[in-house]
Amino acid sequence: MEIKQVFEMVITLEGRLGSQYLLLSLLLLAAWEEGSGQVQYSVAEESKHGTFVGRIAQDLGLELAELVPRLFRVASRGHGDLLEVNLQNGILFVNSRIDREELCGRSAECSIHLEVIVDRPLQVFHVEVEVKDINDNAPVFGLKEQRVLIYESRLPDSMFPLEGASDADVGSNSLLTYKLSPSEYFALDVKTNSDDNTQIGLVLRKSLDREEAPEHNLLLTATDEGKPELTGTVQLLVTVLDVNDNAPSFEQTEYEVRIFENSGNGTIVIRLNASDQDEGVNGEISYSFNSLVPTMVRDQFRIDTNTGEIVTKGNLDFEKLNLYKIRVDATDKGHPPMAGHCTVLLKVLDKNDNVPQIALTSLSLPIREDAQLGTVIALISVSDLDFGANGQVTCSLTPHVPFKLVSTFKNYYSLVLDSALDRESVADYELVVIARDAGSPSLSATASVSVEVADVNDNAPAFAQPEYTVFVKENNPPGCHIFTVSARDADAQENALVSYSLVERRVGERALSSYVSVHAESGKVYALQPLDHEELELLQFQVSARDAGVPPLGSNVTLQVFVLDENDNAPALLPRPGAGGGAVSELVSRSVGAGHVVAKVRAVDADSGYNAWLSYELRPAAGGARSPFRVALYTGEISTTRTLDEADSPRQRLLVLVKDHGEPALTATATVLLSLVESGQAPKASSRVLAGAAGAETALLDVNVYLIIAICAVSSLLVLTLLLYTALRCSAPPAEGACAPGKPTLVCSSAVGSWSYSQQRRQRVCSGEGPPPAPPPPASKTDLMAFSPSHPRCLVVGDMSEQQDLNDEHCAKVSLNCHN
């Protein structure tokens, strides 16, 4: 058992049994030492496997042959495998790696205690193997990097302790020397105490400036005195701690910034960046407006204290203020705080946000339509609050107007007349003045100018037609309204007030005003007395329309009044040529055959047209006896129906009814006395009758030729008039009739056509131009009228209506009594 272990047991027993056994323990230990042999060896650490240590069997006095029989064995508490004994030769050798530092640490002495045990008899031997140190461990620092914190305000020669290195070896192998990498700021101070404890420190050689060099990297080297020398190093990171010795500073002392007006709230104007060479709270910067910044600026902008962003608070208006001078402070949080300053010049850029303004002055309205070209109507001024191109304004007018703008001065214009005016074409103009600036996008404003054109009496009253045709029934009541003339004057007010009057002239021996009159205001034409178709077929005159302007203007219209016939005349019998009036007497030979003309009844009607179309029929004889004679329906010729015989009465009295086609029809009765004579007496009478008939027929033929020509001319005129009337009727609405109101009447011809004769009555046609013609002498002429026997002719006629619209055409309606 090792002495150390024995000693430990003694200490333990002392603690348990008390001090009375201490002496006994010491005595036993001394006896143990004296009775046991101890062998000592030495071996260098890190020796290789099999390295010879000592001949342990020989040194313990044991024979090699008895090592195995006596069960030779080596025991080492905790280190049994480091050393081993070869039982063949009794040599102790190194079995595995021996690390002194692992076994003994920093102890100056290091040994391995072996117990060698043999049996038969039992013997225990103690062997101590000293492990010798070699320089196998380099100096080691506790940290890979040592940090040293030094305020930049520390004075030179200040010392800052460092942690030294350690060497696991012992002796001279653990003696260390230190060396610092070159530095102008630091030096190394090494001190050894009386107990051989080495202290090292870092000495400040010159003042530090953190802003120049916030850190210093140094290398500290430790070297031992072993052979060979081993070294260890450590990084020294010297951090210079800041003190608030620097004020914040901006990159520029003055910043120039441009921003458009009307930028939205919160728009970033600029982000200021101030820097402070200090660190920590000394380098933390807060931004603020300088105390000299006016309230107006503070109302428009705000600054972020942390980021230095200046943003808008309100609406920037170039027209109010276009330049802001903002002083900004950057203050650190050191003690005491330090501040830096800068100025921000903010220029507000104009934006085209103001529309042009238009002002109208000195309006000269209304303007006469006969005003001269270049007449100034109004003065116009324009303005724009914007700047530059945004404030440059140009003016223009809506197109297609007889006006123009003339620039008289900057932003001043005159509205002048550019072309002739005509109030009747355009009575007023709504002008639009457009003011447009040159911005992008451009803005514009408009102003309306109402230009009223004053009327000048430059238009005479005008009728819709130069001539009107009016149809009026004869026998009209006095004061009958027959037509309304209407003239339109394109002028206005008194210049358009139209009054009507007759253009006086004479109609035959009488004045025109005795026939008709016209109402001065309404233009209604009245017939002052009944008109007679048989006296006056056509009355032509002029009506004058005159306005109330100064000087007055006027125009005339021609009215052709056709007096339409009515059936107011009964047929009149004509006497036989060369005979007096009364009954017609003829001698008829009894020998005449059937169809022989024995006499002829002649009659005329003073009317015209259907009213003068006559038909003849034979009244039945008294007692109902059948007469041997008949009368032609339209010629009035009396002829025999059969051969006369002795039974016929020698005196025949025939009654012939002559009837016109008017409504109501008028009639006349002719008495024809026929004397039947023998054939010997008839020739003389017959010759006289035939001679008279031949003369009458010749005269009648001459009249018929002229009558046919006259009727054709009148018929053509009537057809043209009816066609014109129909066209006007289709284009004009129906209105109230003049003399005979009522629905239109259908006039149709008879189903049987024929020639008829009527007496030409005295006619008087009055024209509006020249003196009236002299009345023709009365004559026994006949009118020839032709009618189609198979195709009825129908005319739609009506009353003349009064038109209310002065622009409408006047149409005449004819009201006729129609009959078959």
C-alpha positions in Angstrom: 0.0 0.0 0.0 1.3 3.5 -0.9 2.4 5.8 1.9 0.0 8.4 0.7 -2.9 6.0 1.0 -1.8 5.0 4.4 -1.6 8.6 5.4 -5.1 9.3 4.1 -6.4 6.4 6.2 -4.7 7.9 9.2 -6.3 11.2 8.7 -9.7 9.5 8.3 -9.2 7.6 11.5 -8.3 10.7 13.3 -11.5 12.3 12.2 -13.6 9.4 13.4 -11.7 8.1 16.6 -10.3 11.2 17.8 -6.8 12.5 18.6 -6.0 9.7 21.1 -5.4 7.3 18.3 -3.1 9.7 16.3 0.0 8.5 17.9 -0.8 4.9 17.3 -1.4 5.6 13.6 1.9 7.3 13.2 3.7 4.4 14.8 2.0 1.9 12.5 3.0 4.0 9.4 6.6 4.0 10.4 6.6 0.3 10.9 5.0 -0.1 7.4 7.7 1.9 5.8 10.4 0.1 7.5 9.0 -3.4 6.6 8.3 -2.8 3.0 10.8 -2.4 0.1 10.3 0.5 -2.5 11.8 0.7 -6.0 11.8 4.0 -8.0 12.0 4.4 -11.7 11.6 7.4 -14.0 10.2 7.6 -17.6 9.6 10.6 -19.9 6.0 11.3 -20.7 4.8 10.6 -24.2 7.2 7.7 -24.4 6.4 5.1 -27.1 4.9 1.7 -26.5 7.5 -0.8 -25.2 9.9 1.8 -23.9 12.1 0.2 -21.2 11.5 1.5 -17.7 13.4 -1.0 -15.4 14.2 -4.6 -14.5 11.6 -4.8 -11.8 12.0 -8.5 -11.0 15.7 -8.3 -10.6 15.4 -5.1 -8.5 12.8 -6.7 -6.2 15.0 -9.8 -5.8 12.7 -12.2 -7.5 13.8 -15.0 -9.7 12.5 -15.1 -13.2 11.4 -18.7 -12.9 9.2 -18.1 -10.0 7.3 -15.2 -11.5 4.6 -17.3 -13.1 4.3 -19.9 -10.3 4.0 -17.3 -7.7 1.4 -15.4 -9.7 3.5 -12.3 -10.2 1.2 -9.4 -10.9 1.3 -5.6 -11.0 -1.5 -3.4 -9.8 -1.8 0.4 -10.2 -4.9 2.1 -8.9 -6.4 4.0 -11.9 -3.3 3.6 -14.1 -3.1 -0.2 -14.6 -2.6 -0.2 -18.3 0.1 2.5 -18.5 3.0 0.2 -17.5 3.3 -3.6 -17.9 5.8 -6.3 -16.8 7.2 -8.9 -19.2 7.0 -12.1 -17.2 9.7 -13.7 -19.5 12.4 -11.3 -18.7 11.0 -9.3 -15.7 11.3 -6.0 -17.5 8.8 -3.1 -16.8 7.9 -1.3 -20.0 5.6 1.4 -21.3 2.3 -0.2 -22.4 0.3 2.9 -23.4 0.6 6.7 -23.8 1.6 8.5 -20.7 0.6 12.2 -20.4 2.1 13.9 -17.4 -0.3 16.8 -17.5 -3.2 14.4 -17.6 -1.9 12.4 -14.7 -0.7 15.2 -12.4 -1.8 18.4 -13.8 0.3 21.4 -12.6 2.0 19.4 -9.8 5.8 19.7 -9.7 6.2 16.0 -9.0 4.4 13.3 -10.9 4.7 9.6 -10.2 2.9 6.4 -11.0 2.6 4.0 -7.9 2.7 0.3 -8.7 1.9 -2.6 -6.3 3.7 -5.8 -7.2 2.1 -8.8 -5.6 3.4 -12.4 -5.5 2.0 -15.4 -3.7 3.5 -18.3 -1.9 4.3 -16.6 0.3 2.3 -13.4 -0.1 4.5 -10.4 -0.6 3.7 -6.9 -1.6 6.2 -4.6 -3.2 5.8 -0.9 -3.9 7.3 0.6 -7.0 7.2 4.4 -7.9 7.7 5.4 -11.5 8.4 9.2 -11.9 7.0 10.7 -15.0 9.3 13.4 -16.3 7.9 16.5 -18.1 8.7 17.4 -21.7 7.8 20.6 -23.5 4.8 19.3 -25.2 2.3 22.0 -24.4 2.3 25.5 -25.9 1.2 28.5 -23.8 -2.6 28.8 -23.9 -4.7 31.9 -23.3 -8.1 31.5 -21.7 -9.9 33.3 -24.5 -9.3 33.4 -28.2 -10.0 37.1 -28.1 -9.7 39.6 -25.3 -11.8 42.7 -25.5 -10.6 45.9 -23.9 -12.9 48.9 -23.5 -11.3 52.3 -23.3 -13.0 55.7 -23.4 -11.5 58.0 -25.9 -11.1 60.6 -23.2 -8.6 58.4 -21.1 -5.2 60.0 -20.6 -1.9 58.5 -21.8 0.0 56.1 -19.5 -3.3 54.6 -18.3 -2.9 50.9 -17.8 -5.5 48.2 -18.5 -4.9 44.7 -17.1 -4.8 41.7 -19.4 -5.2 38.0 -18.8 -2.0 36.1 -19.2 -1.4 32.7 -20.8 -0.9 29.3 -19.0 1.4 26.4 -19.8 0.4 22.9 -18.8 4.1 22.0 -18.6 6.2 22.5 -15.4 9.5 23.9 -14.7 11.3 25.8 -17.3 8.8 24.5 -19.9 6.2 26.7 -18.2 8.1 29.9 -17.8 6.6 32.4 -20.2 7.6 35.6 -21.9 5.1 38.1 -23.6 5.4 40.2 -26.7 2.8 42.8 -28.1 2.4 43.5 -31.8 3.7 47.0 -32.7 1.3 49.9 -32.0 1.7 53.6 -31.7 -1.1 53.8 -29.1 -0.3 50.8 -26.8 2.6 49.1 -25.0 2.9 46.0 -22.9 3.7 46.1 -19.2 4.8 42.8 -17.6 5.4 42.5 -13.8 6.4 39.5 -11.7 5.4 39.4 -8.1 7.3 38.0 -5.2 5.4 34.7 -5.5 6.5 34.4 -9.1 3.0 35.4 -10.3 3.2 37.3 -13.5 0.9 40.2 -14.3 0.6 41.8 -17.7 -1.2 45.0 -18.7 -1.8 47.3 -21.7 -0.4 50.8 -21.3 -1.9 53.7 -23.3 0.9 55.6 -25.0 -1.1 58.4 -26.7 -4.7 59.7 -26.7 -7.4 57.8 -28.6 -9.9 59.3 -31.0 -12.9 57.0 -31.6 -13.9 58.9 -34.6 -10.6 58.2 -36.2 -10.1 54.6 -35.1 -13.0 53.1 -33.1 -11.1 49.8 -32.7 -7.5 48.6 -32.4 -6.6 45.0 -33.1 -3.4 43.8 -31.3 -1.7 40.4 -31.1 -0.3 39.3 -27.8 2.3 36.4 -28.0 3.3 34.2 -25.1 6.5 32.0 -25.5 7.8 29.3 -23.0 11.4 28.4 -22.3 11.2 24.9 -23.3 13.3 23.2 -25.9 12.0 23.8 -28.5 10.1 26.9 -27.6 6.4 26.9 -28.0 4.2 29.9 -28.4 0.5 30.9 -27.9 -1.3 34.0 -29.1 -4.4 35.9 -28.4 -6.2 38.7 -30.2 -6.6 41.9 -28.3 -9.6 43.9 -29.5 -9.4 47.3 -28.1 -12.7 49.2 -28.4 -12.6 52.9 -28.1 -15.7 54.0 -26.2 -17.3 57.2 -27.4 -17.8 60.4 -25.5 -20.1 63.2 -26.9 -17.4 65.3 -28.5 -18.9 65.7 -32.0 -22.0 67.6 -33.0 -24.3 66.1 -35.8 -23.5 67.4 -39.2 -25.5 67.5 -42.5 -24.0 66.7 -45.9 -24.8 70.2 -47.0 -25.5 73.4 -45.2 -28.2 74.3 -47.7 -30.6 72.1 -49.6 -32.7 73.2 -52.6 -35.8 71.3 -53.2 -38.6 71.7 -55.8 -42.2 70.4 -55.4 -45.3 70.9 -57.4 -48.2 72.8 -55.9 -51.3 70.9 -54.8 -49.2 67.9 -53.8 -51.1 65.6 -51.6 -51.0 65.7 -47.8 -48.1 63.6 -46.6 -46.0 64.1 -49.7 -42.3 63.7 -48.8 -40.4 66.9 -49.6 -36.9 65.8 -48.6 -35.3 63.2 -46.3 -32.5 64.9 -44.4 -29.6 62.8 -43.2 -27.3 64.2 -40.5 -24.4 62.1 -39.2 -22.7 62.2 -35.8 -19.3 60.6 -35.5 -20.1 59.7 -32.0 -21.9 56.5 -31.2 -24.6 55.2 -28.9 -26.8 57.8 -27.5 -24.2 60.4 -28.4 -24.8 59.5 -32.1 -28.6 59.2 -31.9 -30.0 62.2 -33.8 -33.3 63.9 -33.4 -34.6 66.3 -36.1 -36.7 69.4 -35.5 -37.5 72.8 -37.0 -35.4 75.6 -35.7 -37.1 77.9 -33.2 -36.9 80.7 -35.8 -39.1 78.9 -38.3 -42.3 80.9 -38.6 -45.7 79.4 -37.7 -46.8 79.6 -41.4 -44.1 77.1 -42.3 -45.0 74.9 -39.4 -48.6 74.9 -40.6 -47.6 73.7 -44.0 -44.9 71.1 -43.1 -43.9 68.7 -40.4 -40.6 66.9 -39.8 -40.2 63.3 -38.6 -37.9 63.5 -35.5 -36.4 60.1 -36.2 -36.0 59.9 -40.0 -35.6 63.6 -40.9 -38.4 63.4 -43.5 -40.1 66.7 -44.2 -43.6 66.1 -45.4 -46.5 68.4 -46.4 -49.3 69.1 -44.0 -51.5 71.4 -46.0 -52.1 72.4 -49.6 -49.3 74.2 -51.3 -50.4 77.1 -53.5 -47.9 78.6 -55.9 -50.1 81.6 -56.3 -49.9 82.4 -52.6 -46.3 81.6 -51.8 -43.7 79.9 -54.0 -40.6 79.9 -51.8 -40.2 78.5 -48.2 -37.0 78.8 -46.2 -36.9 76.1 -43.5 -34.2 75.9 -40.9 -33.7 72.4 -39.5 -31.7 71.3 -36.4 -30.2 67.9 -35.8 -29.6 67.3 -32.1 -27.9 64.3 -30.5 -28.8 62.7 -27.2 -25.5 63.0 -25.5 -24.7 65.0 -22.3 -24.6 67.8 -23.0 -26.5 67.5 -26.3 -24.9 68.9 -29.4 -26.7 70.2 -32.5 -26.1 70.7 -36.2 -28.0 73.0 -38.6 -29.0 73.2 -42.2 -31.4 75.3 -44.4 -33.9 73.8 -46.8 -35.0 76.2 -49.6 -38.3 74.8 -50.9 -39.4 76.1 -54.2 -43.0 75.5 -55.1 -43.4 74.8 -58.8 -46.5 76.0 -60.6 -49.1 73.6 -61.8 -51.8 74.4 -64.2 -54.5 74.4 -61.6 -56.2 77.7 -62.3 -58.6 78.1 -65.1 -58.5 81.4 -67.0 -60.9 84.1 -65.9 -63.0 86.1 -68.4 -64.3 89.6 -67.7 -66.8 91.3 -70.1 -67.1 95.1 -70.0 -68.6 97.9 -72.0 -71.3 95.9 -73.8 -72.9 97.9 -76.6 -76.1 96.0 -77.1 -78.3 95.6 -79.0 -76.5 96.1 -82.2 -78.4 97.4 -85.3 -78.5 95.0 -88.2 -77.2 97.7 -90.5 -74.1 98.4 -88.3 -70.9 99.0 -90.1 -68.2 96.3 -90.2 -65.7 96.7 -87.4 -68.2 98.1 -84.9 -67.0 97.3 -81.3 -69.6 95.3 -79.4 -67.8 94.4 -76.2 -64.5 94.6 -74.4 -63.1 91.4 -73.0 -60.2 90.9 -70.6 -58.7 87.5 -69.6 -56.4 86.5 -66.8 -54.8 83.4 -65.3 -53.3 83.1 -61.8 -50.8 80.5 -63.0 -47.2 81.3 -64.0 -45.3 81.0 -67.3 -46.9 79.0 -70.0 -49.7 78.0 -67.6 -50.7 81.6 -67.4 -50.5 82.4 -71.1 -54.1 82.7 -72.3 -55.5 82.9 -75.8 -59.1 83.7 -76.7 -61.3 82.4 -79.5 -64.9 82.5 -80.5 -67.3 79.8 -81.4 -67.2 79.4 -85.2 -69.6 80.5 -87.8 -70.6 83.8 -86.3 -70.3 87.2 -87.9 -68.0 88.4 -85.2 -64.4 88.2 -84.4 -62.0 89.0 -81.5 -59.3 91.6 -82.0 -56.4 91.7 -79.6 -55.9 95.3 -78.4 -53.4 94.7 -75.6 -51.9 91.9 -73.6 -54.9 89.8 -72.4 -57.4 92.4 -73.7 -59.7 91.9 -76.7 -62.4 93.7 -78.6 -65.4 91.9 -79.9 -66.1 93.5 -83.3 -68.5 92.9 -86.2 -66.9 90.9 -88.9 -69.7 90.5 -91.5 -73.1 92.0 -92.3 -76.0 91.2 -90.0 -79.5 90.3 -91.0 -81.9 90.2 -88.1 -84.5 88.4 -90.2 -82.1 85.5 -90.7 -80.7 85.5 -87.1 -82.3 87.7 -84.5 -79.8 87.0 -81.8 -76.4 85.3 -81.3 -75.3 83.3 -78.4 -71.5 83.7 -78.6 -69.2 81.6 -76.5 -65.8 83.2 -75.8 -63.3 80.5 -75.0 -60.1 81.4 -73.0 -57.5 78.6 -73.0 -54.1 78.6 -71.4 -50.9 77.0 -72.7 -50.5 74.6 -69.8 -50.3 70.9 -70.2 -53.0 69.7 -70.0 -54.5 73.0 -70.9 -57.4 74.5 -69.0 -60.1 76.6 -70.5 -63.0 78.8 -69.4 -66.0 80.0 -71.4 -68.2 83.0 -71.2 -71.5 83.5 -73.0 -72.3 86.7 -74.7 -75.9 87.3 -75.9 -75.8 89.6 -78.9 -79.3 90.9 -79.8 -79.7 92.3 -83.3 -81.8 95.4 -83.4 -84.3 95.6 -86.2 -84.1 98.0 -89.1 -87.1 98.5 -91.4 -85.4 96.8 -94.4 -88.1 94.4 -95.4 -91.4 95.3 -97.1 -94.5 93.2 -96.3 -94.6 90.2 -98.5 -97.6 88.2 -99.7 -97.3 84.4 -100.1 -98.4 84.8 -103.7 -98.3 87.6 -106.1 -101.9 86.9 -107.2 -104.9 85.1 -105.7 -108.0 83.7 -107.4 -111.3 84.0 -105.5 -114.6 82.4 -106.5 -117.7 84.1 -105.1 -121.3 83.2 -105.8 -123.5 85.8 -107.3 -126.3 87.3 -105.2 -124.1 87.3 -102.2 -125.4 89.2 -99.1 -124.0 92.7 -98.7 -120.9 92.8 -96.5 -120.0 89.2 -97.2 -116.5 88.2 -96.3 -115.0 86.8 -99.5 -111.3 86.5 -98.8 -108.5 87.3 -96.4 -105.2 88.6 -97.6 -102.2 88.3 -95.4 -98.8 89.7 -95.8 -95.8 88.9 -93.6 -93.2 91.4 -92.7 -89.9 89.8 -91.6 -89.0 92.9 -89.5 -90.0 93.2 -85.8 -92.2 95.4 -83.7 -93.6 98.5 -85.4 -91.6 97.6 -88.5 -93.6 94.4 -88.8 -97.1 96.0 -88.1 -98.9 95.6 -91.4 -102.0 97.6 -92.5 -104.0 96.8 -95.6 -105.8 99.1 -98.1 -107.3 98.9 -101.6 -105.5 100.3 -104.5 -108.3 102.5 -105.7 -109.4 102.5 -109.3 -112.6 102.7 -111.2 -114.7 99.8 -112.4 -116.7 101.1 -115.3 -118.4 104.1 -114.1 -118.1 103.2 -110.4 -115.3 103.3 -107.9 -113.7 100.0 -106.8 -114.5 100.8 -103.2 -118.2 100.6 -104.0 -117.8 96.9 -104.7 -115.3 95.7 -102.1 -113.5 96.9 -99.0 -110.5 95.5 -97.0 -110.1 95.6 -93.2 -106.9 97.6 -92.4 -105.7 95.3 -89.7 -107.0 91.8 -90.5 -106.8 92.0 -94.3 -110.3 90.6 -94.6 -111.9 91.5 -98.0 -115.7 92.1 -98.0 -118.1 92.4 -100.9 -120.1 95.6 -100.2 -123.0 94.7 -102.5 -124.5 91.7 -104.2 -122.6 90.7 -107.2 -124.3 89.7 -110.5 -122.6 87.1 -112.6 -124.6 88.3 -115.6 -123.2 91.8 -115.2 -119.8 91.1 -113.8 -117.9 87.8 -114.2 -114.5 88.9 -113.1 -113.4 91.7 -110.7 -109.7 92.2 -110.6 -108.1 94.6 -108.2 -105.0 95.1 -105.9 -104.6 95.3 -102.2 -101.7 97.2 -100.7 -99.9 96.1 -97.5 -97.7 98.7 -95.8 -95.7 98.5 -92.5 -95.4 101.1 -89.8 -91.6 101.6 -90.1 -89.8 104.8 -90.9 -89.8 105.1 -93.8 -92.7 102.7 -94.4 -92.4 100.0 -96.9 -95.2 98.3 -98.8 -96.2 95.8 -101.5 -99.3 94.9 -103.5 -101.1 91.7 -104.3 -103.7 91.1 -107.1 -107.0 89.5 -106.4 -109.1 88.0 -109.2 -112.6 87.6 -108.0 -114.6 85.3 -110.2 -118.4 85.7 -109.7 -119.9 82.3 -110.0 -123.3 81.8 -111.7 -126.5 80.8 -109.9 -129.7 79.6 -111.5 -131.5 82.9 -111.1 -132.8 83.2 -114.7 -135.5 81.1 -116.3 -135.3 80.1 -119.9 -136.5 82.8 -122.4 -138.3 81.8 -125.7 -137.0 83.4 -128.8 -139.5 84.6 -131.5 -139.2 83.2 -135.0 -137.2 85.4 -137.4 -139.5 87.8 -139.1 -142.5 87.0 -136.9 -143.8 88.7 -133.8 -143.9 87.3 -130.4 -146.6 84.9 -129.1 -147.4 81.4 -130.3 -145.5 79.7 -133.1 -147.8 79.0 -136.1 -146.8 76.6 -138.9 -148.6 74.9 -141.9 -148.0 71.2 -142.2 -148.8 69.2 -145.2 -150.7 66.0 -144.4 -148.6 64.2 -146.9 -145.3 64.4 -144.9 -143.8 61.2 -143.6 -142.6 60.2 -140.2 -139.6 62.2 -138.8 -140.4 65.3 -140.8 -139.4 68.5 -139.0 -142.3 70.7 -139.0 -141.3 73.5 -136.5 -138.6 74.4 -134.0 -138.8 76.0 -130.6 -135.9 78.4 -129.7 -135.1 79.5 -126.2 -132.1 80.9 -124.3 -131.1 81.2 -120.6 -129.2 84.2 -119.3 -127.3 82.0 -116.9 -124.3 80.0 -117.9 -123.0 76.5 -117.6 -125.5 73.9 -116.3 -127.9 76.6 -115.4 -128.1 77.6 -119.1 -128.2 74.0 -120.4 -131.8 73.6 -121.8 -133.9 70.6 -122.5 -137.3 70.3 -124.3 -140.2 68.1 -123.7 -143.7 67.9 -125.1 -146.6 68.3 -122.7 -149.2 65.5 -123.1 -152.4 66.6 -124.9 -155.7 67.1 -123.1 -157.7 64.0 -122.7 -154.6 61.8 -123.0 -154.8 61.6 -126.8 -151.6 60.5 -128.4 -150.0 63.3 -130.5 -148.5 62.5 -133.9 -145.6 64.9 -133.1 -142.6 64.9 -130.9 -139.9 67.4 -129.8 -136.2 66.7 -129.7 -134.8 66.8 -126.2 -132.0 69.2 -126.7 -132.7 70.9 -130.1 -136.3 71.9 -129.7 -137.2 70.5 -133.2 -140.7 69.3 -133.6 -141.1 66.4 -136.0 -143.7 63.9 -136.9 -143.8 60.5 -135.3 -145.9 58.9 -138.1 -147.6 59.7 -141.4 -150.5 62.1 -140.9 -153.9 60.9 -141.9 -157.4 62.3 -142.2 -158.3 61.4 -138.7 -155.8 63.8 -137.3 -157.3 67.1 -136.2 -156.6 69.9 -138.8 -155.4 72.1 -136.0 -152.8 70.8 -133.6 -151.9 72.8 -130.4 -148.7 71.7 -128.9 -147.3 72.8 -125.5 -143.4 72.5 -125.3 -141.8 72.7 -121.8 -138.4 74.3 -121.9 -136.3 73.5 -118.7 -132.8 74.4 -117.6 -130.5 72.1 -115.5 -130.1 74.4 -112.5 -131.1 73.7 -109.0 -133.9 74.3 -108.6 -134.7 74.0 -112.3 -136.5 76.9 -114.0 -138.9 76.4 -116.9 -140.8 78.2 -119.7 -143.6 76.9 -121.9 -143.9 77.5 -125.6 -147.2 77.1 -127.6 -146.9 75.8 -131.1 -149.9 75.9 -133.4 -149.8 73.5 -136.4 -152.3 73.7 -139.2 -152.7 70.5 -141.2 -153.4 71.3 -144.9 -153.6 69.4 -148.0 -150.6 68.8 -150.1 -151.5 71.5 -152.7 -151.6 74.2 -150.1 -148.5 73.3 -148.2 -145.7 74.3 -150.6 -146.1 78.0 -150.4 -146.4 77.9 -146.8 -143.6 75.4 -146.6 -141.4 77.4 -148.9 -141.8 80.4 -146.7 -141.2 78.3 -143.6 -138.2 76.6 -145.1 -136.8 79.9 -146.4 -137.2 81.4 -143.0 -135.7 78.3 -141.4 -132.8 78.3 -143.8 -132.0 82.0 -143.0 -132.3 81.3 -139.3 -130.0 78.2 -139.5 -127.4 80.2 -141.4 -127.4 82.9 -138.8 -127.3 80.3 -136.0 -124.3 78.6 -137.6 -122.3 81.8 -137.6 -123.0 82.4 -134.0 -122.1 78.9 -133.0 -118.6 79.1 -134.5 -117.8 82.2 -132.4 -119.5 80.6 -129.4 -117.5 77.5 -129.6 -114.3 79.5 -129.6 -115.4 81.5 -126.6 -116.5 78.5 -124.7 -113.2 76.6 -125.3 -111.2 79.6 -124.0 -113.4 79.9 -120.9 -113.3 76.2 -120.3 -109.5 76.1 -120.6 -109.3 79.0 -118.1 -111.7 77.2 -115.8 -109.7 73.9 -115.9 -106.4 75.7 -115.1 -108.1 77.5 -112.3 -109.5 74.3 -110.8 -106.1 72.6 -111.1 -104.5 75.4 -109.3 -107.2 75.4 -106.7 -106.8 71.6 -106.1 -103.1 72.0 -105.6 -103.5 74.8 -103.1 -106.3 72.9 -101.4 -104.1 69.9 -100.9 -101.3 72.0 -99.3 -103.5 74.1 -97.0 -105.7 73.1 -94.1 -109.4 73.6 -94.3 -110.8 76.8 -92.9 -114.0 78.8 -92.6 -115.8 79.6 -95.9 -116.4 83.1 -97.1 -119.9 83.5 -98.3 -121.5 80.1 -98.3 -120.0 77.9 -95.6 -120.6 74.2 -95.8 -119.2 71.0 -97.1 -117.8 70.8 -100.6 -120.4 70.0 -103.3 -120.0 67.4 -106.1 -120.7 68.8 -109.5 -121.3 66.2 -112.2 -122.3 66.4 -115.8 -125.4 64.7 -117.1 -125.3 61.1 -118.3 -126.4 62.3 -121.7 -124.3 64.7 -123.7 -125.7 67.2 -126.2 -125.3 70.6 -127.8 -127.4 73.4 -126.3 -127.8 76.9 -127.1 -128.2 79.8 -124.6 -128.5 83.4 -125.1 -125.4 85.3 -124.7 -126.1 87.8 -121.9 -124.4 91.0 -121.4 -121.1 90.4 -119.7 -118.7 92.7 -118.0 -115.2 91.6 -117.0 -113.4 94.0 -114.8 -109.6 93.8 -114.6 -107.3 95.4 -112.2 -105.2 96.9 -114.9 -106.4 99.8 -117.2 -109.9 101.1 -117.7 -112.8 98.7 -117.8 -113.9 97.6 -121.2 -117.1 99.0 -122.7 -120.1 96.8 -122.4 -120.9 95.0 -125.7 -124.2 95.6 -127.3 -126.8 92.9 -126.6 -126.9 90.3 -129.2 -128.8 87.0 -129.8 -125.8 84.7 -129.6 -125.7 81.2 -128.4 -123.1 79.4 -126.2 -121.9 76.0 -127.2 -121.2 73.6 -124.3 -119.8 70.1 -124.8 -120.4 67.2 -122.4 -119.2 63.7 -122.5 -122.1 61.2 -122.7 -120.3 58.3 -121.2 -117.8 59.7 -118.6 -119.1 61.9 -115.7 -116.9 64.8 -114.8 -116.6 65.5 -111.1 -115.2 68.5 -109.4 -114.8 68.9 -105.6 -115.4 72.5 -104.8 -115.9 74.3 -101.5 -115.7 77.7 -99.7 -112.8 80.0 -99.6 -111.2 79.8 -96.1 -109.4 82.4 -94.2 -105.9 81.4 -93.3 -104.6 82.4 -89.8 -100.9 81.8 -90.5 -99.4 84.6 -92.5 -96.9 82.3 -94.0 -99.5 79.9 -95.5 -100.7 80.2 -99.0 -104.2 81.4 -99.5 -106.5 79.1 -101.2 -109.9 79.8 -102.8 -112.8 77.3 -102.6 -115.6 77.4 -105.0 -119.0 76.6 -103.7 -121.3 75.5 -106.5 -124.8 74.1 -106.6 -124.5 70.8 -108.4 -127.2 69.3 -110.5 -127.6 66.6 -113.1 
